[in-house]
Amino acid sequence: MEFIEEITDLEAIYTGYVSEASTLKVADRLTPSYGAWISASRFVILSTVGPEGTDASPRGDEGPVVKILDDLHLAMPDWRGNNRLDSLRNIVCDGRVSLMFMVPGSNTVVRVNGRAKVTIDATLRAQFERKEGQPKAVVVIKISEIYTQCARALLRSGLWGDHAKPDLPSPGDILKEMSGGTFDGASYDADWPGRAEKSMW
C-alpha cells in the first residue's frame, strides 16, 4: 500500500478551490452567534495531545457543557469519570486542544481550537456547584479560533434522525455576522441543501 508522504502530493489530489465561506467563518474569539451556539451545546468532544499520543473525550452536561467566561475563554468542569485522567494529563503536558460542540437536531458542528489549562481555583469550581458537589478541577480554554464545520458528515450519517431542529443561528447567519452584514447568509442557507446533495460523497 502506498502512502502520501509530502504535502505537495496531497495538494495535487485536492485541486478544488477554497470557498469564501470556508475562510470567512473563522473568528478568533466568540461572536454573538458563536456564543449562542456554545451556550446551547450540552455535548462536546474534547481532543488533546500529549507525550503518550492523542486523546478524544466526550463531555456532556445537563445544561451548557461549558461556561463562557468572556469572549476568549471557556470553562469546562471536570465531572466524575473513570479517573484515567487522559485528557487532563495531556493538557498539563501540552495545552493544545480542539473541541467539537454539537446540538441535537442540528447538522452544524462548532469547532474551537485553542490552548487549555487545568485549575482547582475554588471560586471557579464553586460556579459549577450542584447538590452532588463541585468538580474536582476545571479546564479553562483560551480560544485561538472558532468556526463551523462542514455539515456533510452528519448528513451522511443521519445522526439525529427525526430530532427537531433547534432555533439557533445558521451557518449563513454566522457568515453574515462575520462579514459585518455584507455576506448573503440567507441565500447561502437556502442553496446549501442543493450543494450538499451534489457533493455529498
N, C-alpha and C positions, 0 to 999 in steps of 0.2 A: 504494500500500500504506500502510495506517495503522499507526502505531506507538504504543505506550503510552509516555507521557512523564511521567506522575505516579504516585507510589506509591499514592495513594488509588484510582486507576483500576485498578491492578494488583490491589490487595487486594480490590476489588469483584468480581473474577473468581474469585479463590481464596477461597471463603467457608467452606470446611470448618474444623473445629476442629483445634487442635494437640494431639496426644495426649500423655498423661503421659510415655510412653516417650521421646518426641522431645526433651523437656527434661531428664528425669531422667538420661539417658545422658551428659550433658555434664559433664566433670571439668576442673579447672584444673591438674591435674598427673597423673602416672602413678599408676594404681592397680595392684594385683597382676594383675588381669585384663588391663588395657591393656598392662602391661609384658610379659605373656606373649605378647600379640599382636605387639607391636613386635619382640620377640626372635625370633619365628618368621618374620618377614617378610624375604624376600630381594629384594623388589622394591617400589619406591615411586615415585610421580610427584611431583616437586618443582615447585611453582608459585611464581613470583616476579613482581615488578613493578618497573619502573624507568623512567628517562626515555624510553627508546625504546618502551615498552609492556610487554606481559606476555610471560611465557615459561613453558612447561611442559616439564620434562625428565625422562625415565625414568632411574632409577638402580637398579642391581642389583649383587648381590654373591654369592659362593659360600656365604656364611654370612649372619648378620644384616646387613641393609643399613645399619643404624645401630647405634651403641654407646650404651647407656644410661649416662649419666654419673651422674645422680641423678634424683629424681622430677620435676625440672623441666627437665632438659637432655638433649639427644640430640646425638651427634656423628656426622657423615656424612663419610667420606673422599671426597675428590675424585679418583677414579681416572682414568686416562688416557682422554681423549675426543677430540673433534675440534678442541680449542683455540679454539673460538669464544668461550668464557667467558661466554655469555649469562647464565646463572644467577648466576655469581659476580659479574659486573659489576652486575647488578641488586641483589644482596644488599649489595654495598658502598655502593650509592647509596640503597637503600631496603630495610631489613631485613625487611619483611613477607613471610612465606612461608606456604604451605599444603602439606601432604604427605598423600598418599593411599596407605596401606600395604595391600598385598594378599598373600594366601597362596593358592597354587594349591589348588583344590578347595573353597574356601570362598566363599560369596557375600557374606560380610561384608567391608566395607571400613572400615578405621580411619583417621579423619581427624585431623590435627593442624594447628592454626593457631597461629602464633607469630611470633617475630622471630629472625632469624639474623645471625650474623657469620662472617667468614672469618678463619681463623688459620693461621699456619705454625709454631705452637708445636712445638718439637722433641719434647718429652715426649709430647704428644698424638699427633703424627704417628707416633712410634715404636710406639704401641699398635696400629697397623694394619699393621705391617711384615710383608711376605711375602718369599719368595725373589726376587720380581721387584723388590722395593724398597718404598719408602714413598710414600704420596700426597704430591703437592706441597703440598696445603693440606687443611684440614678445615673443614667447615661445622658450627658449633655452633648448635643451635636451642634457644631458650628457649620452652617450651610456654606458650601462653596458654589454649588449650582443646583437649580431645581427646574424640572421640566416634565412635560407629559411624555409618556412612552407611546409608541405606535400601538393601536388597538387590535391589530390583526391576530396576535397570539390568542387573546381572549375570545375573539370572534371565531377563530378556527376551533377552539376547544369547546365552545358553547358553555363556558364555565358557569354562568349564572342561570341558565335555563330561562324560566319564565319570571325570574325575580323582577320586581318593579324597579323601574329606572329612577334613580334619586334626583332630586331637584338641586343640582349643583352646577357651577359654571362649566360650560362645554369647552372642548379644545378651541373652538372658534372664539368663544368669549375670552379665553386666556390670550389667544393670539391678538385679538383686538386690543386688549388691555396692554399687552407688551409693546404694541406698536404705537401706543398713545392714541388709539382710535382710528388709525389710517388703514388697518388691515380689515378686509371684508370678512369678518368672522361668521356672519350668518350664511353667506354663500359657501364658505369653507365647510361648515357643518352640513349644509344641505347637499353638497356634492360628495361628501365623504362616503356614504354607503355605496354609491356607484363606483367610486375609485377603488374602494376596498374589494368590491365584488370582482373587479377586473384584475386585481393584483394580489389576491389572497394567497396564492400558492406559488 
